[in-house]
Amino acid sequence: MRVSSRSYYADLQHNLTVAQQDLQRLSRQLSSGKRLTRPSDDPVAVGEIISARSDVAAATNRQKTLRRALLLIGPADNALNAISSALRQALDLVLTAGQPGETDAARSAIAEMVRGIRERILTEANISVKGEYLFAGKLARQAPFEDGAGGVTYVGDSEGLQLWVAPGRPIEVTIPGDRLLNFEDAADDRAVPEVDRDLFALLDDIATAIEAGDTEQVAALGADLERLYGHIIQQRGVLGARTMRIEDALASAQDAELAAREVLSGAEDVDIAGALMELQARQVSYQAALTATARLAGLPTLFELGW
C-alpha cells in the first residue's frame, strides 16, 4: 500500500503535537506541584480528590468547634474553682461565728465578710468570654444573674450551651446557672432538693443569722452551705470529664484531618523526581523527533524524483 507524502507529514505533525502536549503537561505539574492540572488528566482521581477535600474540610470544621468548646470550658472551670474556694472560706466563717463568746462587733464583721463572698461569687457567676456568658445556658448573650432588692434572680436558660461536633453528636459545654447555684429550673426543681433556696439567698440568710447571734440557725444554714459546696465540687468534676472528652475528640479530629490530607496528597501531588526524569526523557525524544523531521523535510519527494 502506498503512503502519500501528505499523510506521512500529517502523521509526523500529529506525533510532534502530542509530544509538545506531554511536555506542557509535565511543565505544569512541576510548576504547580500537582499531578492533575485539569479534570481530564485523570477523571477517576478527581473523584478521589473531591472526597478527600470534603473529609479535610469536615475534620477542620470539627476542630474549630471543639477548640471553641475548650475556649469556653477553661474559663468556666476557673470560675468554679474560684466559687468553690470562696465557699470554703464561707464555711470557715460559719464555724468561727458558731464559737461562743463572739462579740456583736465580731459577728458583724464576719457577716460582712460573708456578704463580700456573696459578691465575689456573683461576679464569677456572671463571667463571659467574647460576649458569651458561661453560666447562662442557651441564652448566652445576656448576664444570667441579676441582683436586686429581692435578692439575686436567674434570667438564663435551664439547658447548657451545646456545640455539635459531628452529626447527631452534641456536647454540652457549659452548666446552666440555675443548676449550678440551686435555683429552681423550668420544672420548679432544684439541683440539690435538700436545700430549699439558692446559693445567694442562703449566704444572705447566713449573714443575717450571724449578725443576730442565732447560732442554731447558723449551724443549720451551714449544713445547707456544705451541701451546695459539695454540689459545686461535683459540677466541676462533670466539667473536667467533658474537657477530657473534648480533648480526645479534638485529637481524633486532628488524626482524621492528617489521614485525609495524606489521601489528598497521594491523589493530587506530583512525584517531583519522577516527573523530572520523565520530562528529561521526553525532551530528548522530542528533540530527536524534531531533528529527524527536519532531515526528512529536506529529502525530495517521489513526485520530485519523477516517479
KOLDOLUM-879432 format. One record per residue (C-alpha): residue number from 1; residue in three letters; z negated, x, y. Coordinates in steps of 0.001 Angstrom, whole numbers, plus 500000, padded with zeros to 6 digits. Each point is the difference from the previous one (the first is absolute). Example, Ala and Ser with C-alpha at 12.3 -4.5 7.8 and 13.67 -1.06 7.14 Angstrom:
BEGIN
SITE    nr   rest        w        u        v
SITE     1    ALA   492200   512300   495500
SITE     2    SER   500660   501370   503440
// end
This chain:
BEGIN
SITE    nr   rest        w        u        v
SITE     1    MET   500000   500000   500000
SITE     2    ARG   500984   501419   503394
SITE     3    VAL   497356   500097   502741
SITE     4    SER   501333   499644   503538
SITE     5    SER   498928   502458   502663
SITE     6    ARG   498633   497107   502063
SITE     7    SER   497659   498886   497188
SITE     8    TYR   498946   503547   499370
SITE     9    TYR   499074   500617   503630
SITE    10    ALA   498267   496614   500221
SITE    11    ASP   497858   500971   497028
SITE    12    LEU   499139   503306   501653
SITE    13    GLN   499058   498229   503215
SITE    14    HIS   497790   497516   498116
SITE    15    ASN   498148   502772   498179
SITE    16    LEU   499425   501900   503221
SITE    17    THR   498689   496824   501670
SITE    18    VAL   497540   499387   497144
SITE    19    ALA   498843   503618   500239
SITE    20    GLN   499467   499610   503756
SITE    21    GLN   497966   496846   499422
SITE    22    ASP   497810   501819   497469
SITE    23    LEU   499412   502799   502505
SITE    24    GLN   499110   497472   502699
SITE    25    ARG   497625   498210   497612
SITE    26    LEU   498211   503220   499113
SITE    27    SER   499791   501002   503673
SITE    28    ARG   498436   496632   500879
SITE    29    GLN   497486   500332   497178
SITE    30    LEU   498951   503485   501078
SITE    31    SER   499740   499075   503684
SITE    32    SER   498027   496795   499359
SITE    33    GLY   498019   501137   496970
SITE    34    LYS   500914   496705   498305
SITE    35    ARG   502018   499665   496823
SITE    36    LEU   501361   496617   501037
SITE    37    THR   501519   499731   503441
SITE    38    ARG   501554   496577   499441
SITE    39    PRO   499521   497205   497413
SITE    40    SER   503311   500704   498288
SITE    41    ASP   498809   503474   498965
SITE    42    ASP   497851   498477   497211
SITE    43    PRO   499459   496201   500056
SITE    44    VAL   497473   500131   497130
SITE    45    ALA   497877   502607   501760
SITE    46    VAL   500108   497960   503208
SITE    47    GLY   498157   497163   498245
SITE    48    GLU   497374   502445   498766
SITE    49    ILE   499603   501392   503525
SITE    50    ILE   499535   496523   501501
SITE    51    SER   497332   499190   497407
SITE    52    ALA   498188   503309   500570
SITE    53    ARG   500037   499527   503773
SITE    54    SER   498511   496540   499555
SITE    55    ASP   497219   501480   497848
SITE    56    VAL   499302   502668   502621
SITE    57    ALA   499787   497377   502759
SITE    58    ALA   497658   497801   497943
SITE    59    ALA   497684   502922   499198
SITE    60    THR   500014   501134   503640
SITE    61    ASN   499149   496529   501308
SITE    62    ARG   497215   499671   497446
SITE    63    GLN   498510   503282   501186
SITE    64    LYS   500057   498791   503612
SITE    65    THR   498072   496876   498994
SITE    66    LEU   497454   501980   497996
SITE    67    ARG   499473   502508   502808
SITE    68    ARG   499403   497107   502371
SITE    69    ALA   497407   498681   497557
SITE    70    LEU   498239   503370   499952
SITE    71    LEU   500158   500090   503799
SITE    72    LEU   497978   496766   500056
SITE    73    ILE   497636   500706   497125
SITE    74    GLY   498838   503392   501278
SITE    75    PRO   498518   498718   503292
SITE    76    ALA   498655   496903   498212
SITE    77    ASP   498070   502229   497606
SITE    78    ASN   498650   502018   502929
SITE    79    ALA   498874   496773   501687
SITE    80    LEU   498233   498839   496842
SITE    81    ASN   498283   503347   499769
SITE    82    ALA   498758   499627   503576
SITE    83    ILE   498867   496409   499364
SITE    84    SER   498133   500914   496829
SITE    85    SER   498304   502928   501787
SITE    86    ALA   498945   497688   502828
SITE    87    LEU   498583   497503   497504
SITE    88    ARG   498075   502774   498289
SITE    89    GLN   498399   500769   503355
SITE    90    ALA   499253   496306   500533
SITE    91    LEU   498258   499835   496616
SITE    92    ASP   497868   503000   500968
SITE    93    LEU   499070   498227   503233
SITE    94    VAL   499009   496888   498056
SITE    95    LEU   497644   502092   497894
SITE    96    THR   498529   501598   503111
SITE    97    ALA   499499   496623   501669
SITE    98    GLY   498145   498733   496941
SITE    99    GLN   497341   502658   500283
SITE   100    PRO   496595   498709   501248
SITE   101    GLY   498702   501030   503373
SITE   102    GLU   503301   500059   501902
SITE   103    THR   499565   499237   503695
SITE   104    ASP   502025   497416   501889
SITE   105    ALA   501820   502773   501829
SITE   106    ALA   500886   501727   496724
SITE   107    ARG   501235   496757   498457
SITE   108    SER   502081   499291   503113
SITE   109    ALA   501565   503464   499792
SITE   110    ILE   500806   499522   496317
SITE   111    ALA   501556   496598   500732
SITE   112    GLU   502232   501560   502665
SITE   113    MET   501111   502676   497541
SITE   114    VAL   500937   497254   497517
SITE   115    ARG   502037   498279   502718
SITE   116    GLY   501669   503322   500766
SITE   117    ILE   500968   500302   496335
SITE   118    ARG   501439   496483   500194
SITE   119    GLU   502236   501078   502908
SITE   120    ARG   501164   503103   498131
SITE   121    ILE   500931   497917   496975
SITE   122    LEU   501866   497515   502205
SITE   123    THR   502052   502842   501464
SITE   124    GLU   500859   501336   496539
SITE   125    ALA   500831   496490   498736
SITE   126    ASN   502574   499601   502794
SITE   127    ILE   501716   503323   499319
SITE   128    SER   503798   500035   500278
SITE   129    VAL   502797   502417   499086
SITE   130    LYS   503232   499820   502014
SITE   131    GLY   499180   496482   501121
SITE   132    GLU   498992   498726   496555
SITE   133    TYR   496363   498943   499541
SITE   134    LEU   498883   501165   496598
SITE   135    PHE   497489   497246   499223
SITE   136    ALA   501911   497018   501409
SITE   137    GLY   501776   499075   496774
SITE   138    LYS   503582   498869   500547
SITE   139    LEU   499307   499272   503692
SITE   140    ALA   500036   503711   500671
SITE   141    ARG   501234   499821   503601
SITE   142    GLN   496753   498656   501447
SITE   143    ALA   496415   501227   499953
SITE   144    PRO   498253   498205   497119
SITE   145    PHE   496459   499865   501424
SITE   146    GLU   499024   498391   503291
SITE   147    ASP   496504   500333   501428
SITE   148    GLY   498799   497042   502041
SITE   149    ALA   496892   498084   501000
SITE   150    GLY   499683   498485   496539
SITE   151    GLY   500400   503341   498235
SITE   152    VAL   502978   501660   498350
SITE   153    THR   502803   497813   498661
SITE   154    TYR   502801   501002   497650
SITE   155    VAL   503485   498964   501172
SITE   156    GLY   502029   501904   497426
SITE   157    ASP   501526   498902   496713
SITE   158    SER   498312   499721   496605
SITE   159    GLU   502756   501895   498165
SITE   160    GLY   500465   503742   500218
SITE   161    LEU   503207   501504   501345
SITE   162    GLN   502460   500522   497146
SITE   163    LEU   502860   502492   499845
SITE   164    TRP   502826   499611   497479
SITE   165    VAL   500567   503332   498313
SITE   166    ALA   502502   498526   497533
SITE   167    PRO   501411   496553   499112
SITE   168    GLY   497132   497920   498633
SITE   169    ARG   497446   502749   500647
SITE   170    PRO   497963   499371   503163
SITE   171    ILE   496976   502178   500773
SITE   172    GLU   497126   498746   502143
SITE   173    VAL   499277   502953   502263
SITE   174    THR   497278   498569   502235
SITE   175    ILE   496824   497952   499561
SITE   176    PRO   499675   496817   502081
SITE   177    GLY   496993   500086   502296
SITE   178    ASP   498466   496756   498769
SITE   179    ARG   499831   501399   496479
SITE   180    LEU   498719   503348   501210
SITE   181    LEU   497210   498800   502306
SITE   182    ASN   499054   496784   498179
SITE   183    PHE   501499   497383   502299
SITE   184    GLU   500981   496668   498489
SITE   185    ASP   503618   500047   498847
SITE   186    ALA   502560   497200   500114
SITE   187    ALA   498228   498325   497053
SITE   188    ASP   496581   500301   501700
SITE   189    ASP   498890   502612   497467
SITE   190    ARG   498349   503340   500662
SITE   191    ALA   500669   503271   498200
SITE   192    VAL   496253   500393   499406
SITE   193    PRO   498831   496422   499344
SITE   194    GLU   496327   501057   499794
SITE   195    VAL   500118   500773   503742
SITE   196    ASP   500573   496922   502134
SITE   197    ARG   501136   501769   503175
SITE   198    ASP   502458   502634   501130
SITE   199    LEU   499006   503602   500648
SITE   200    PHE   499861   499678   503790
SITE   201    ALA   497848   496875   499909
SITE   202    LEU   497752   501744   497495
SITE   203    LEU   499531   503011   502289
SITE   204    ASP   499267   497679   502933
SITE   205    ASP   497355   498203   497960
SITE   206    ILE   498493   503294   498856
SITE   207    ALA   499712   501231   503585
SITE   208    THR   498345   496725   501060
SITE   209    ALA   497548   500078   497080
SITE   210    ILE   499074   503623   500749
SITE   211    GLU   499265   499182   503642
SITE   212    ALA   497860   497023   498907
SITE   213    GLY   498042   502186   497576
SITE   214    ASP   500819   497644   497106
SITE   215    THR   499745   502552   497207
SITE   216    GLU   500573   497460   497221
SITE   217    GLN   503225   498813   501614
SITE   218    VAL   501083   503588   500620
SITE   219    ALA   499454   500810   496311
SITE   220    ALA   501974   496937   498855
SITE   221    LEU   502867   500747   502366
SITE   222    GLY   499882   503658   498960
SITE   223    ALA   500622   498929   496419
SITE   224    ASP   503088   498101   501155
SITE   225    LEU   501129   503046   501954
SITE   226    GLU   499647   502094   496851
SITE   227    ARG   502298   497539   498194
SITE   228    LEU   502666   500186   502718
SITE   229    TYR   499704   503783   500060
SITE   230    GLY   500680   500095   496248
SITE   231    HIS   502947   497625   500491
SITE   232    ILE   501593   502271   502605
SITE   233    ILE   499533   503022   497738
SITE   234    GLN   501756   498024   497269
SITE   235    GLN   502883   499076   502325
SITE   236    ARG   500392   503636   500930
SITE   237    GLY   500332   500775   496299
SITE   238    VAL   502719   497336   499745
SITE   239    LEU   501819   501638   502889
SITE   240    GLY   499699   503394   498314
SITE   241    ALA   501520   498615   496796
SITE   242    ARG   502911   498604   502009
SITE   243    THR   500498   503371   501632
SITE   244    MET   500312   501663   496595
SITE   245    ARG   502440   497326   498851
SITE   246    ILE   502146   500435   503108
SITE   247    GLU   499969   503794   499722
SITE   248    ASP   501119   499731   496357
SITE   249    ALA   502759   497564   501023
SITE   250    LEU   501092   502383   502762
SITE   251    ALA   500249   502893   497548
SITE   252    SER   502026   497787   497660
SITE   253    ALA   502344   499009   502836
SITE   254    GLN   500485   503656   500947
SITE   255    ASP   500875   500838   496377
SITE   256    ALA   502450   497077   499920
SITE   257    GLU   501674   501231   503174
SITE   258    LEU   500295   503529   498608
SITE   259    ALA   501576   498714   496774
SITE   260    ALA   502455   497809   501919
SITE   261    ARG   500967   502889   502269
SITE   262    GLU   500655   502200   496955
SITE   263    VAL   502312   497334   498575
SITE   264    LEU   501698   499669   503389
SITE   265    SER   500413   503744   500323
SITE   266    GLY   501489   500283   496516
SITE   267    ALA   502558   497302   500742
SITE   268    GLU   500771   500884   503603
SITE   269    ASP   499484   503702   500684
SITE   270    VAL   502667   502551   499251
SITE   271    ASP   499505   503071   497811
SITE   272    ILE   500658   502604   502713
SITE   273    ALA   500613   502909   497620
SITE   274    GLY   502304   497962   497780
SITE   275    ALA   501906   498569   502953
SITE   276    LEU   500493   503480   501480
SITE   277    MET   501364   501328   496729
SITE   278    GLU   502316   497008   499643
SITE   279    LEU   501156   500387   503605
SITE   280    GLN   500832   503672   499499
SITE   281    ALA   501903   499251   496789
SITE   282    ARG   501997   497193   501609
SITE   283    GLN   500755   502144   503049
SITE   284    VAL   501462   502688   497741
SITE   285    SER   502025   497401   498088
SITE   286    TYR   501195   498368   503201
SITE   287    GLN   501031   503350   501498
SITE   288    ALA   501889   500844   496821
SITE   289    ALA   501728   496628   500048
SITE   290    LEU   501015   500490   503624
SITE   291    THR   501418   503450   499211
SITE   292    ALA   501926   498673   496998
SITE   293    THR   501340   497071   501989
SITE   294    ALA   501152   502285   502807
SITE   295    ARG   501872   502191   497549
SITE   296    LEU   501580   497037   498233
SITE   297    ALA   501070   498572   503327
SITE   298    GLY   502037   503161   500629
SITE   299    LEU   502017   499695   496781
SITE   300    PRO   503493   498396   500167
SITE   301    THR   500391   496576   498483
SITE   302    LEU   502455   499254   497183
SITE   303    PHE   502178   498190   502538
SITE   304    GLU   500094   503102   502155
SITE   305    LEU   501023   502056   496949
SITE   306    GLY   502902   497604   499443
SITE   307    TRP   498776   498621   496671
// end
